[in-house]
Each structure stands twice: as C-alpha cells, then as structure tokens.
Amino acid sequence: MGKMPLQCAGGKDSTRAVAKMSLAQEDLTHDITGLTEEELQSLESVFSGTYKAKYPIVGYTYRRILNEDGSPNKDFQPEDQPQFNVRDEF
C-alpha cells in the first residue's frame, strides 16, 4: 500500500475548517464570516461535545488577548468568554 502525502496545519487556527468539515487550505482560519447557521451549530457541537468535554481551557490565542497592532487588549476578560468556568479551567 502506497503512502499518502500528509499536509499538516500545525500552528494554524482551524475553526472554519472544523465548522465546514473541510480539509481545504483556505479554510484553515479563525474567520467564521459567512458560515451558515448549520455550520455554526456544528462548530458549537464539536467544541462543546468533543473539546470542552475532554480538555480544560488553559489559555487563549493571541487574537483574543492582543490588538491588531500587538498591544494588549485591555478589554479582554477571560470570565466574559463563552464556556469559561473558574472551577474546571484553572
């Protein structure tokens, strides 16, 4: 049996790809603009039913804690984020 080439998305946000159940390179992004209600529900289901159920949130990506210019986002409050729970995350 021949080996198939494997493309890795290491270091890329795959939120859109997970929502669309896509392996396309252009879907390896945080941008969820234009997703259908069904795709957004799928994303929520995967997050809650798979990731949240198995793994605690231990940090956030730079997109949440930094502004576009790299300065700290002083408005970011982890406790205001969806699914945040002090008991099971810290």
Residue pairs with C-beta under 8 A, 6 or more apart in sequence:
7 25
9 17
9 28
12 28
12 29
13 28
13 29
13 30
13 61
13 63
14 27
14 28
14 29
15 29
15 30
15 31
15 32
15 43
16 22
16 27
16 28
16 29
16 30
16 31
16 32
16 35
17 23
17 24
17 27
17 28
17 29
18 42
18 43
18 46
19 32
19 35
19 39
19 40
19 42
19 43
19 46
20 27
20 35
20 39
21 42
30 61
30 63
32 40
32 43
35 43
47 83
48 83
52 83
56 88
56 89
57 83
57 84
57 89
58 89
60 76
60 78
60 81
64 73
64 76
64 81
65 72
65 73
65 76
66 72
66 73
67 73
78 84
79 86
